[in-house]
Amino acid sequence: MEVILVRFVFGGLFVSAFAVSADILKPKSFAGLFGAAPSVALASLMLTIHKQGKIFAAAEACSMIFGAIGFLVYACGVCQITMRYKLPASMVATSSIVIWLAVAFGLEAAIGR
């Protein structure tokens, strides 16, 4: 029960803080982006530090960074392929998920501990 309460409080605080900061930014489409992923990641890291310790949380943070870099490459690739070849976005996004996985796991293999 304690873990659920901590998740609720920290998750709510981070989501609210990021939503307020996103509301200040333009365009408003950033609000959803900043309100979700970073706040959940920070809340998860805080809980991981509390339950598993700082060393384990540091490894988790590195994995999150590798995943974020992989997502950036994936998103840029999907945009480029969709615009250049005029293919349906759903098809390109689905078939390009391999790019995200390859970059994230490649970084983990090359740099990760």
Jmol script that loads the backbone (N, CA, C; Angstrom):
load data "model"
ATOM      1  N   MET A   1       0.820  -1.196   0.000  1.00  0.00           N
ATOM      2  CA  MET A   1       0.000   0.000   0.000  1.00  0.00           C
ATOM      3  C   MET A   1       0.861   1.256   0.000  1.00  0.00           C
ATOM      4  N   GLU A   2       1.972   1.198   0.730  1.00  0.00           N
ATOM      5  CA  GLU A   2       2.869   2.352   0.821  1.00  0.00           C
ATOM      6  C   GLU A   2       3.455   2.704  -0.548  1.00  0.00           C
ATOM      7  N   VAL A   3       3.832   1.675  -1.319  1.00  0.00           N
ATOM      8  CA  VAL A   3       4.425   1.904  -2.636  1.00  0.00           C
ATOM      9  C   VAL A   3       3.410   2.565  -3.565  1.00  0.00           C
ATOM     10  N   ILE A   4       2.182   2.133  -3.505  1.00  0.00           N
ATOM     11  CA  ILE A   4       1.144   2.716  -4.352  1.00  0.00           C
ATOM     12  C   ILE A   4       0.938   4.189  -3.999  1.00  0.00           C
ATOM     13  N   LEU A   5       0.940   4.499  -2.716  1.00  0.00           N
ATOM     14  CA  LEU A   5       0.776   5.881  -2.285  1.00  0.00           C
ATOM     15  C   LEU A   5       1.952   6.741  -2.746  1.00  0.00           C
ATOM     16  N   VAL A   6       3.162   6.224  -2.620  1.00  0.00           N
ATOM     17  CA  VAL A   6       4.354   6.958  -3.055  1.00  0.00           C
ATOM     18  C   VAL A   6       4.309   7.182  -4.562  1.00  0.00           C
ATOM     19  N   ARG A   7       3.934   6.151  -5.312  1.00  0.00           N
ATOM     20  CA  ARG A   7       3.813   6.287  -6.769  1.00  0.00           C
ATOM     21  C   ARG A   7       2.787   7.357  -7.123  1.00  0.00           C
ATOM     22  N   PHE A   8       1.677   7.331  -6.427  1.00  0.00           N
ATOM     23  CA  PHE A   8       0.615   8.298  -6.685  1.00  0.00           C
ATOM     24  C   PHE A   8       1.096   9.725  -6.428  1.00  0.00           C
ATOM     25  N   VAL A   9       1.757   9.931  -5.293  1.00  0.00           N
ATOM     26  CA  VAL A   9       2.189  11.282  -4.928  1.00  0.00           C
ATOM     27  C   VAL A   9       3.282  11.784  -5.866  1.00  0.00           C
ATOM     28  N   PHE A  10       4.356  10.997  -6.021  1.00  0.00           N
ATOM     29  CA  PHE A  10       5.461  11.449  -6.875  1.00  0.00           C
ATOM     30  C   PHE A  10       5.037  11.544  -8.335  1.00  0.00           C
ATOM     31  N   GLY A  11       4.272  10.550  -8.813  1.00  0.00           N
ATOM     32  CA  GLY A  11       3.795  10.608 -10.200  1.00  0.00           C
ATOM     33  C   GLY A  11       2.940  11.830 -10.442  1.00  0.00           C
ATOM     34  N   GLY A  12       2.034  12.120  -9.505  1.00  0.00           N
ATOM     35  CA  GLY A  12       1.175  13.297  -9.638  1.00  0.00           C
ATOM     36  C   GLY A  12       1.953  14.594  -9.618  1.00  0.00           C
ATOM     37  N   LEU A  13       2.934  14.678  -8.724  1.00  0.00           N
ATOM     38  CA  LEU A  13       3.749  15.890  -8.650  1.00  0.00           C
ATOM     39  C   LEU A  13       4.522  16.128  -9.941  1.00  0.00           C
ATOM     40  N   PHE A  14       5.158  15.074 -10.440  1.00  0.00           N
ATOM     41  CA  PHE A  14       5.946  15.231 -11.663  1.00  0.00           C
ATOM     42  C   PHE A  14       5.062  15.510 -12.876  1.00  0.00           C
ATOM     43  N   VAL A  15       3.940  14.813 -12.984  1.00  0.00           N
ATOM     44  CA  VAL A  15       3.044  15.069 -14.116  1.00  0.00           C
ATOM     45  C   VAL A  15       2.538  16.507 -14.075  1.00  0.00           C
ATOM     46  N   SER A  16       2.167  16.963 -12.893  1.00  0.00           N
ATOM     47  CA  SER A  16       1.682  18.346 -12.760  1.00  0.00           C
ATOM     48  C   SER A  16       2.770  19.361 -13.100  1.00  0.00           C
ATOM     49  N   ALA A  17       3.977  19.131 -12.605  1.00  0.00           N
ATOM     50  CA  ALA A  17       5.077  20.065 -12.872  1.00  0.00           C
ATOM     51  C   ALA A  17       5.396  20.123 -14.365  1.00  0.00           C
ATOM     52  N   PHE A  18       5.452  18.976 -15.017  1.00  0.00           N
ATOM     53  CA  PHE A  18       5.747  18.968 -16.443  1.00  0.00           C
ATOM     54  C   PHE A  18       4.585  19.528 -17.252  1.00  0.00           C
ATOM     55  N   ALA A  19       3.354  19.296 -16.818  1.00  0.00           N
ATOM     56  CA  ALA A  19       2.204  19.845 -17.537  1.00  0.00           C
ATOM     57  C   ALA A  19       2.192  21.369 -17.459  1.00  0.00           C
ATOM     58  N   VAL A  20       2.550  21.926 -16.307  1.00  0.00           N
ATOM     59  CA  VAL A  20       2.605  23.382 -16.172  1.00  0.00           C
ATOM     60  C   VAL A  20       3.706  23.950 -17.066  1.00  0.00           C
ATOM     61  N   SER A  21       4.874  23.313 -17.051  1.00  0.00           N
ATOM     62  CA  SER A  21       5.960  23.807 -17.907  1.00  0.00           C
ATOM     63  C   SER A  21       5.615  23.653 -19.384  1.00  0.00           C
ATOM     64  N   ALA A  22       4.921  22.583 -19.735  1.00  0.00           N
ATOM     65  CA  ALA A  22       4.532  22.390 -21.131  1.00  0.00           C
ATOM     66  C   ALA A  22       3.468  23.390 -21.553  1.00  0.00           C
ATOM     67  N   ASP A  23       2.637  23.795 -20.617  1.00  0.00           N
ATOM     68  CA  ASP A  23       1.594  24.769 -20.928  1.00  0.00           C
ATOM     69  C   ASP A  23       2.190  26.135 -21.272  1.00  0.00           C
ATOM     70  N   ILE A  24       3.366  26.398 -20.734  1.00  0.00           N
ATOM     71  CA  ILE A  24       4.046  27.664 -21.004  1.00  0.00           C
ATOM     72  C   ILE A  24       4.664  27.654 -22.403  1.00  0.00           C
ATOM     73  N   LEU A  25       5.098  26.482 -22.859  1.00  0.00           N
ATOM     74  CA  LEU A  25       5.773  26.362 -24.154  1.00  0.00           C
ATOM     75  C   LEU A  25       4.795  26.454 -25.316  1.00  0.00           C
ATOM     76  N   LYS A  26       5.331  26.808 -26.452  1.00  0.00           N
ATOM     77  CA  LYS A  26       4.561  26.834 -27.693  1.00  0.00           C
ATOM     78  C   LYS A  26       5.215  25.867 -28.650  1.00  0.00           C
ATOM     79  N   PRO A  27       4.564  25.116 -29.458  1.00  0.00           N
ATOM     80  CA  PRO A  27       3.131  24.926 -29.576  1.00  0.00           C
ATOM     81  C   PRO A  27       2.579  24.075 -28.441  1.00  0.00           C
ATOM     82  N   LYS A  28       1.286  24.054 -28.321  1.00  0.00           N
ATOM     83  CA  LYS A  28       0.623  23.335 -27.234  1.00  0.00           C
ATOM     84  C   LYS A  28       0.741  21.822 -27.387  1.00  0.00           C
ATOM     85  N   SER A  29       1.172  21.353 -28.540  1.00  0.00           N
ATOM     86  CA  SER A  29       1.324  19.910 -28.732  1.00  0.00           C
ATOM     87  C   SER A  29       2.430  19.341 -27.845  1.00  0.00           C
ATOM     88  N   PHE A  30       3.296  20.206 -27.303  1.00  0.00           N
ATOM     89  CA  PHE A  30       4.318  19.740 -26.383  1.00  0.00           C
ATOM     90  C   PHE A  30       3.733  19.312 -25.039  1.00  0.00           C
ATOM     91  N   ALA A  31       2.542  19.767 -24.726  1.00  0.00           N
ATOM     92  CA  ALA A  31       1.953  19.502 -23.408  1.00  0.00           C
ATOM     93  C   ALA A  31       1.832  18.007 -23.146  1.00  0.00           C
ATOM     94  N   GLY A  32       1.338  17.252 -24.101  1.00  0.00           N
ATOM     95  CA  GLY A  32       1.202  15.810 -23.922  1.00  0.00           C
ATOM     96  C   GLY A  32       2.548  15.118 -23.812  1.00  0.00           C
ATOM     97  N   LEU A  33       3.481  15.555 -24.633  1.00  0.00           N
ATOM     98  CA  LEU A  33       4.815  14.964 -24.627  1.00  0.00           C
ATOM     99  C   LEU A  33       5.524  15.189 -23.301  1.00  0.00           C
ATOM    100  N   PHE A  34       5.489  16.430 -22.818  1.00  0.00           N
ATOM    101  CA  PHE A  34       6.177  16.742 -21.568  1.00  0.00           C
ATOM    102  C   PHE A  34       5.385  16.305 -20.346  1.00  0.00           C
ATOM    103  N   GLY A  35       4.090  16.106 -20.493  1.00  0.00           N
ATOM    104  CA  GLY A  35       3.284  15.706 -19.358  1.00  0.00           C
ATOM    105  C   GLY A  35       3.367  14.223 -19.057  1.00  0.00           C
ATOM    106  N   ALA A  36       3.833  13.419 -19.986  1.00  0.00           N
ATOM    107  CA  ALA A  36       3.788  11.971 -19.809  1.00  0.00           C
ATOM    108  C   ALA A  36       5.161  11.354 -19.548  1.00  0.00           C
ATOM    109  N   ALA A  37       5.949  11.212 -20.578  1.00  0.00           N
ATOM    110  CA  ALA A  37       7.173  10.417 -20.485  1.00  0.00           C
ATOM    111  C   ALA A  37       8.179  10.896 -19.444  1.00  0.00           C
ATOM    112  N   PRO A  38       8.575  12.159 -19.433  1.00  0.00           N
ATOM    113  CA  PRO A  38       9.580  12.563 -18.447  1.00  0.00           C
ATOM    114  C   PRO A  38       9.099  12.433 -17.012  1.00  0.00           C
ATOM    115  N   SER A  39       7.840  12.742 -16.785  1.00  0.00           N
ATOM    116  CA  SER A  39       7.337  12.669 -15.415  1.00  0.00           C
ATOM    117  C   SER A  39       7.264  11.229 -14.927  1.00  0.00           C
ATOM    118  N   VAL A  40       6.847  10.315 -15.778  1.00  0.00           N
ATOM    119  CA  VAL A  40       6.791   8.910 -15.399  1.00  0.00           C
ATOM    120  C   VAL A  40       8.200   8.369 -15.178  1.00  0.00           C
ATOM    121  N   ALA A  41       9.137   8.763 -16.026  1.00  0.00           N
ATOM    122  CA  ALA A  41      10.517   8.304 -15.875  1.00  0.00           C
ATOM    123  C   ALA A  41      11.120   8.783 -14.552  1.00  0.00           C
ATOM    124  N   LEU A  42      10.904  10.048 -14.217  1.00  0.00           N
ATOM    125  CA  LEU A  42      11.451  10.573 -12.959  1.00  0.00           C
ATOM    126  C   LEU A  42      10.811   9.920 -11.747  1.00  0.00           C
ATOM    127  N   ALA A  43       9.507   9.717 -11.800  1.00  0.00           N
ATOM    128  CA  ALA A  43       8.836   9.046 -10.682  1.00  0.00           C
ATOM    129  C   ALA A  43       9.342   7.616 -10.541  1.00  0.00           C
ATOM    130  N   SER A  44       9.530   6.931 -11.651  1.00  0.00           N
ATOM    131  CA  SER A  44      10.052   5.561 -11.609  1.00  0.00           C
ATOM    132  C   SER A  44      11.462   5.522 -11.047  1.00  0.00           C
ATOM    133  N   LEU A  45      12.288   6.481 -11.445  1.00  0.00           N
ATOM    134  CA  LEU A  45      13.655   6.526 -10.921  1.00  0.00           C
ATOM    135  C   LEU A  45      13.673   6.778  -9.418  1.00  0.00           C
ATOM    136  N   MET A  46      12.813   7.664  -8.949  1.00  0.00           N
ATOM    137  CA  MET A  46      12.767   7.921  -7.510  1.00  0.00           C
ATOM    138  C   MET A  46      12.347   6.673  -6.735  1.00  0.00           C
ATOM    139  N   LEU A  47      11.379   5.956  -7.253  1.00  0.00           N
ATOM    140  CA  LEU A  47      10.956   4.720  -6.594  1.00  0.00           C
ATOM    141  C   LEU A  47      12.043   3.651  -6.663  1.00  0.00           C
ATOM    142  N   THR A  48      12.753   3.591  -7.774  1.00  0.00           N
ATOM    143  CA  THR A  48      13.839   2.627  -7.913  1.00  0.00           C
ATOM    144  C   THR A  48      14.960   2.938  -6.932  1.00  0.00           C
ATOM    145  N   ILE A  49      15.292   4.206  -6.757  1.00  0.00           N
ATOM    146  CA  ILE A  49      16.312   4.585  -5.769  1.00  0.00           C
ATOM    147  C   ILE A  49      15.863   4.165  -4.381  1.00  0.00           C
ATOM    148  N   HIS A  50      14.604   4.372  -4.082  1.00  0.00           N
ATOM    149  CA  HIS A  50      14.067   4.034  -2.762  1.00  0.00           C
ATOM    150  C   HIS A  50      14.088   2.523  -2.515  1.00  0.00           C
ATOM    151  N   LYS A  51      13.733   1.731  -3.531  1.00  0.00           N
ATOM    152  CA  LYS A  51      13.614   0.284  -3.356  1.00  0.00           C
ATOM    153  C   LYS A  51      14.909  -0.475  -3.639  1.00  0.00           C
ATOM    154  N   GLN A  52      15.665  -0.068  -4.679  1.00  0.00           N
ATOM    155  CA  GLN A  52      16.802  -0.857  -5.153  1.00  0.00           C
ATOM    156  C   GLN A  52      18.153  -0.202  -4.902  1.00  0.00           C
ATOM    157  N   GLY A  53      18.170   1.096  -4.675  1.00  0.00           N
ATOM    158  CA  GLY A  53      19.427   1.788  -4.451  1.00  0.00           C
ATOM    159  C   GLY A  53      19.855   2.620  -5.649  1.00  0.00           C
ATOM    160  N   LYS A  54      20.855   3.457  -5.387  1.00  0.00           N
ATOM    161  CA  LYS A  54      21.308   4.407  -6.408  1.00  0.00           C
ATOM    162  C   LYS A  54      22.021   3.737  -7.576  1.00  0.00           C
ATOM    163  N   ILE A  55      22.776   2.697  -7.318  1.00  0.00           N
ATOM    164  CA  ILE A  55      23.529   2.044  -8.400  1.00  0.00           C
ATOM    165  C   ILE A  55      22.585   1.402  -9.405  1.00  0.00           C
ATOM    166  N   PHE A  56      21.580   0.707  -8.901  1.00  0.00           N
ATOM    167  CA  PHE A  56      20.594   0.090  -9.788  1.00  0.00           C
ATOM    168  C   PHE A  56      19.828   1.160 -10.555  1.00  0.00           C
ATOM    169  N   ALA A  57      19.476   2.250  -9.879  1.00  0.00           N
ATOM    170  CA  ALA A  57      18.753   3.345 -10.536  1.00  0.00           C
ATOM    171  C   ALA A  57      19.606   4.001 -11.619  1.00  0.00           C
ATOM    172  N   ALA A  58      20.909   4.084 -11.399  1.00  0.00           N
ATOM    173  CA  ALA A  58      21.795   4.652 -12.415  1.00  0.00           C
ATOM    174  C   ALA A  58      21.798   3.794 -13.674  1.00  0.00           C
ATOM    175  N   ALA A  59      21.795   2.481 -13.497  1.00  0.00           N
ATOM    176  CA  ALA A  59      21.726   1.580 -14.651  1.00  0.00           C
ATOM    177  C   ALA A  59      20.392   1.741 -15.382  1.00  0.00           C
ATOM    178  N   GLU A  60      19.321   1.884 -14.617  1.00  0.00           N
ATOM    179  CA  GLU A  60      18.009   2.109 -15.218  1.00  0.00           C
ATOM    180  C   GLU A  60      17.973   3.433 -15.982  1.00  0.00           C
ATOM    181  N   ALA A  61      18.583   4.467 -15.424  1.00  0.00           N
ATOM    182  CA  ALA A  61      18.614   5.777 -16.088  1.00  0.00           C
ATOM    183  C   ALA A  61      19.381   5.691 -17.408  1.00  0.00           C
ATOM    184  N   CYS A  62      20.477   4.964 -17.410  1.00  0.00           N
ATOM    185  CA  CYS A  62      21.230   4.782 -18.668  1.00  0.00           C
ATOM    186  C   CYS A  62      20.368   4.086 -19.714  1.00  0.00           C
ATOM    187  N   SER A  63      19.630   3.073 -19.288  1.00  0.00           N
ATOM    188  CA  SER A  63      18.747   2.375 -20.217  1.00  0.00           C
ATOM    189  C   SER A  63      17.667   3.307 -20.757  1.00  0.00           C
ATOM    190  N   MET A  64      17.157   4.182 -19.900  1.00  0.00           N
ATOM    191  CA  MET A  64      16.153   5.153 -20.353  1.00  0.00           C
ATOM    192  C   MET A  64      16.748   6.103 -21.389  1.00  0.00           C
ATOM    193  N   ILE A  65      17.971   6.521 -21.167  1.00  0.00           N
ATOM    194  CA  ILE A  65      18.636   7.427 -22.110  1.00  0.00           C
ATOM    195  C   ILE A  65      18.859   6.729 -23.445  1.00  0.00           C
ATOM    196  N   PHE A  66      19.307   5.479 -23.406  1.00  0.00           N
ATOM    197  CA  PHE A  66      19.512   4.728 -24.649  1.00  0.00           C
ATOM    198  C   PHE A  66      18.192   4.562 -25.398  1.00  0.00           C
ATOM    199  N   GLY A  67      17.115   4.282 -24.667  1.00  0.00           N
ATOM    200  CA  GLY A  67      15.804   4.168 -25.291  1.00  0.00           C
ATOM    201  C   GLY A  67      15.340   5.474 -25.904  1.00  0.00           C
ATOM    202  N   ALA A  68      15.626   6.585 -25.225  1.00  0.00           N
ATOM    203  CA  ALA A  68      15.237   7.901 -25.742  1.00  0.00           C
ATOM    204  C   ALA A  68      16.020   8.241 -27.014  1.00  0.00           C
ATOM    205  N   ILE A  69      17.295   7.928 -27.032  1.00  0.00           N
ATOM    206  CA  ILE A  69      18.098   8.162 -28.236  1.00  0.00           C
ATOM    207  C   ILE A  69      17.579   7.293 -29.376  1.00  0.00           C
ATOM    208  N   GLY A  70      17.276   6.040 -29.069  1.00  0.00           N
ATOM    209  CA  GLY A  70      16.703   5.146 -30.074  1.00  0.00           C
ATOM    210  C   GLY A  70      15.389   5.678 -30.620  1.00  0.00           C
ATOM    211  N   PHE A  71      14.557   6.232 -29.726  1.00  0.00           N
ATOM    212  CA  PHE A  71      13.287   6.799 -30.165  1.00  0.00           C
ATOM    213  C   PHE A  71      13.496   8.012 -31.062  1.00  0.00           C
ATOM    214  N   LEU A  72      14.472   8.843 -30.726  1.00  0.00           N
ATOM    215  CA  LEU A  72      14.755  10.016 -31.553  1.00  0.00           C
ATOM    216  C   LEU A  72      15.142   9.593 -32.969  1.00  0.00           C
ATOM    217  N   VAL A  73      16.031   8.622 -33.075  1.00  0.00           N
ATOM    218  CA  VAL A  73      16.451   8.130 -34.390  1.00  0.00           C
ATOM    219  C   VAL A  73      15.263   7.516 -35.128  1.00  0.00           C
ATOM    220  N   TYR A  74      14.459   6.740 -34.403  1.00  0.00           N
ATOM    221  CA  TYR A  74      13.261   6.118 -34.975  1.00  0.00           C
ATOM    222  C   TYR A  74      12.297   7.177 -35.507  1.00  0.00           C
ATOM    223  N   ALA A  75      12.001   8.200 -34.699  1.00  0.00           N
ATOM    224  CA  ALA A  75      11.043   9.238 -35.095  1.00  0.00           C
ATOM    225  C   ALA A  75      11.539  10.010 -36.317  1.00  0.00           C
ATOM    226  N   CYS A  76      12.817  10.338 -36.326  1.00  0.00           N
ATOM    227  CA  CYS A  76      13.386  11.040 -37.489  1.00  0.00           C
ATOM    228  C   CYS A  76      13.324  10.153 -38.731  1.00  0.00           C
ATOM    229  N   GLY A  77      13.625   8.879 -38.552  1.00  0.00           N
ATOM    230  CA  GLY A  77      13.565   7.944 -39.679  1.00  0.00           C
ATOM    231  C   GLY A  77      12.160   7.787 -40.221  1.00  0.00           C
ATOM    232  N   VAL A  78      11.194   7.657 -39.330  1.00  0.00           N
ATOM    233  CA  VAL A  78       9.806   7.522 -39.767  1.00  0.00           C
ATOM    234  C   VAL A  78       9.363   8.771 -40.524  1.00  0.00           C
ATOM    235  N   CYS A  79       9.712   9.932 -40.015  1.00  0.00           N
ATOM    236  CA  CYS A  79       9.341  11.182 -40.697  1.00  0.00           C
ATOM    237  C   CYS A  79       9.964  11.251 -42.084  1.00  0.00           C
ATOM    238  N   GLN A  80      11.240  10.950 -42.169  1.00  0.00           N
ATOM    239  CA  GLN A  80      11.927  11.027 -43.459  1.00  0.00           C
ATOM    240  C   GLN A  80      11.357  10.029 -44.466  1.00  0.00           C
ATOM    241  N   ILE A  81      11.157   8.788 -44.043  1.00  0.00           N
ATOM    242  CA  ILE A  81      10.641   7.763 -44.958  1.00  0.00           C
ATOM    243  C   ILE A  81       9.225   8.107 -45.395  1.00  0.00           C
ATOM    244  N   THR A  82       8.402   8.555 -44.454  1.00  0.00           N
ATOM    245  CA  THR A  82       7.012   8.891 -44.777  1.00  0.00           C
ATOM    246  C   THR A  82       6.941  10.055 -45.762  1.00  0.00           C
ATOM    247  N   MET A  83       7.742  11.085 -45.543  1.00  0.00           N
ATOM    248  CA  MET A  83       7.703  12.249 -46.436  1.00  0.00           C
ATOM    249  C   MET A  83       8.333  11.961 -47.790  1.00  0.00           C
ATOM    250  N   ARG A  84       9.452  11.247 -47.778  1.00  0.00           N
ATOM    251  CA  ARG A  84      10.170  11.023 -49.036  1.00  0.00           C
ATOM    252  C   ARG A  84       9.431  10.062 -49.969  1.00  0.00           C
ATOM    253  N   TYR A  85       8.899   8.961 -49.432  1.00  0.00           N
ATOM    254  CA  TYR A  85       8.295   7.935 -50.273  1.00  0.00           C
ATOM    255  C   TYR A  85       6.766   7.952 -50.269  1.00  0.00           C
ATOM    256  N   LYS A  86       6.169   8.911 -49.532  1.00  0.00           N
ATOM    257  CA  LYS A  86       4.706   9.069 -49.486  1.00  0.00           C
ATOM    258  C   LYS A  86       4.000   7.769 -49.090  1.00  0.00           C
ATOM    259  N   LEU A  87       4.561   7.064 -48.122  1.00  0.00           N
ATOM    260  CA  LEU A  87       3.965   5.822 -47.626  1.00  0.00           C
ATOM    261  C   LEU A  87       3.054   6.126 -46.443  1.00  0.00           C
ATOM    262  N   PRO A  88       2.113   5.233 -46.149  1.00  0.00           N
ATOM    263  CA  PRO A  88       1.242   5.446 -44.987  1.00  0.00           C
ATOM    264  C   PRO A  88       2.053   5.445 -43.690  1.00  0.00           C
ATOM    265  N   ALA A  89       1.770   6.405 -42.827  1.00  0.00           N
ATOM    266  CA  ALA A  89       2.530   6.546 -41.585  1.00  0.00           C
ATOM    267  C   ALA A  89       2.403   5.322 -40.696  1.00  0.00           C
ATOM    268  N   SER A  90       1.226   4.709 -40.659  1.00  0.00           N
ATOM    269  CA  SER A  90       1.051   3.532 -39.801  1.00  0.00           C
ATOM    270  C   SER A  90       1.943   2.375 -40.247  1.00  0.00           C
ATOM    271  N   MET A  91       2.077   2.186 -41.550  1.00  0.00           N
ATOM    272  CA  MET A  91       2.924   1.114 -42.068  1.00  0.00           C
ATOM    273  C   MET A  91       4.402   1.396 -41.775  1.00  0.00           C
ATOM    274  N   VAL A  92       4.827   2.621 -41.999  1.00  0.00           N
ATOM    275  CA  VAL A  92       6.223   2.991 -41.774  1.00  0.00           C
ATOM    276  C   VAL A  92       6.564   2.915 -40.286  1.00  0.00           C
ATOM    277  N   ALA A  93       5.678   3.426 -39.446  1.00  0.00           N
ATOM    278  CA  ALA A  93       5.933   3.415 -38.008  1.00  0.00           C
ATOM    279  C   ALA A  93       6.028   1.993 -37.471  1.00  0.00           C
ATOM    280  N   THR A  94       5.148   1.124 -37.943  1.00  0.00           N
ATOM    281  CA  THR A  94       5.164  -0.265 -37.485  1.00  0.00           C
ATOM    282  C   THR A  94       6.407  -1.005 -37.960  1.00  0.00           C
ATOM    283  N   SER A  95       6.733  -0.860 -39.224  1.00  0.00           N
ATOM    284  CA  SER A  95       7.872  -1.600 -39.761  1.00  0.00           C
ATOM    285  C   SER A  95       9.215  -1.016 -39.314  1.00  0.00           C
ATOM    286  N   SER A  96       9.235   0.230 -38.902  1.00  0.00           N
ATOM    287  CA  SER A  96      10.492   0.867 -38.497  1.00  0.00           C
ATOM    288  C   SER A  96      10.817   0.693 -37.023  1.00  0.00           C
ATOM    289  N   ILE A  97       9.988  -0.007 -36.287  1.00  0.00           N
ATOM    290  CA  ILE A  97      10.250  -0.210 -34.862  1.00  0.00           C
ATOM    291  C   ILE A  97      11.593  -0.914 -34.668  1.00  0.00           C
ATOM    292  N   VAL A  98      12.027  -1.626 -35.675  1.00  0.00           N
ATOM    293  CA  VAL A  98      13.322  -2.305 -35.624  1.00  0.00           C
ATOM    294  C   VAL A  98      14.451  -1.291 -35.455  1.00  0.00           C
ATOM    295  N   ILE A  99      14.294  -0.105 -36.040  1.00  0.00           N
ATOM    296  CA  ILE A  99      15.313   0.944 -35.908  1.00  0.00           C
ATOM    297  C   ILE A  99      15.473   1.334 -34.448  1.00  0.00           C
ATOM    298  N   TRP A 100      14.363   1.552 -33.773  1.00  0.00           N
ATOM    299  CA  TRP A 100      14.383   1.930 -32.355  1.00  0.00           C
ATOM    300  C   TRP A 100      15.089   0.863 -31.530  1.00  0.00           C
ATOM    301  N   LEU A 101      14.691  -0.381 -31.736  1.00  0.00           N
ATOM    302  CA  LEU A 101      15.292  -1.475 -30.970  1.00  0.00           C
ATOM    303  C   LEU A 101      16.776  -1.633 -31.272  1.00  0.00           C
ATOM    304  N   ALA A 102      17.137  -1.520 -32.544  1.00  0.00           N
ATOM    305  CA  ALA A 102      18.541  -1.684 -32.921  1.00  0.00           C
ATOM    306  C   ALA A 102      19.417  -0.604 -32.296  1.00  0.00           C
ATOM    307  N   VAL A 103      18.955   0.639 -32.321  1.00  0.00           N
ATOM    308  CA  VAL A 103      19.749   1.727 -31.746  1.00  0.00           C
ATOM    309  C   VAL A 103      19.842   1.583 -30.230  1.00  0.00           C
ATOM    310  N   ALA A 104      18.715   1.328 -29.574  1.00  0.00           N
ATOM    311  CA  ALA A 104      18.710   1.226 -28.113  1.00  0.00           C
ATOM    312  C   ALA A 104      19.573   0.063 -27.632  1.00  0.00           C
ATOM    313  N   PHE A 105      19.381  -1.115 -28.218  1.00  0.00           N
ATOM    314  CA  PHE A 105      20.169  -2.274 -27.793  1.00  0.00           C
ATOM    315  C   PHE A 105      21.619  -2.163 -28.252  1.00  0.00           C
ATOM    316  N   GLY A 106      21.842  -1.520 -29.397  1.00  0.00           N
ATOM    317  CA  GLY A 106      23.225  -1.292 -29.843  1.00  0.00           C
ATOM    318  C   GLY A 106      23.975  -0.390 -28.897  1.00  0.00           C
ATOM    319  N   LEU A 107      23.327   0.668 -28.432  1.00  0.00           N
ATOM    320  CA  LEU A 107      23.961   1.550 -27.446  1.00  0.00           C
ATOM    321  C   LEU A 107      24.211   0.820 -26.134  1.00  0.00           C
ATOM    322  N   GLU A 108      23.260   0.018 -25.729  1.00  0.00           N
ATOM    323  CA  GLU A 108      23.421  -0.764 -24.492  1.00  0.00           C
ATOM    324  C   GLU A 108      24.611  -1.716 -24.609  1.00  0.00           C
ATOM    325  N   ALA A 109      24.759  -2.341 -25.766  1.00  0.00           N
ATOM    326  CA  ALA A 109      25.864  -3.281 -25.964  1.00  0.00           C
ATOM    327  C   ALA A 109      27.201  -2.550 -26.049  1.00  0.00           C
ATOM    328  N   ALA A 110      27.201  -1.380 -26.700  1.00  0.00           N
ATOM    329  CA  ALA A 110      28.451  -0.653 -26.914  1.00  0.00           C
ATOM    330  C   ALA A 110      28.880   0.148 -25.703  1.00  0.00           C
ATOM    331  N   ILE A 111      27.930   0.786 -25.022  1.00  0.00           N
ATOM    332  CA  ILE A 111      28.278   1.703 -23.948  1.00  0.00           C
ATOM    333  C   ILE A 111      27.882   1.182 -22.575  1.00  0.00           C
ATOM    334  N   GLY A 112      26.767   0.447 -22.526  1.00  0.00           N
ATOM    335  CA  GLY A 112      26.205  -0.007 -21.251  1.00  0.00           C
ATOM    336  C   GLY A 112      27.179  -0.848 -20.449  1.00  0.00           C
ATOM    337  N   ARG A 113      26.834  -0.955 -19.171  1.00  0.00           N
ATOM    338  CA  ARG A 113      27.727  -1.710 -18.274  1.00  0.00           C
ATOM    339  C   ARG A 113      27.382  -3.154 -18.292  1.00  0.00           C
TER     340      ARG A 113
END
end "model"
wireframe off; spacefill off
backbone 0.3
color backbone group
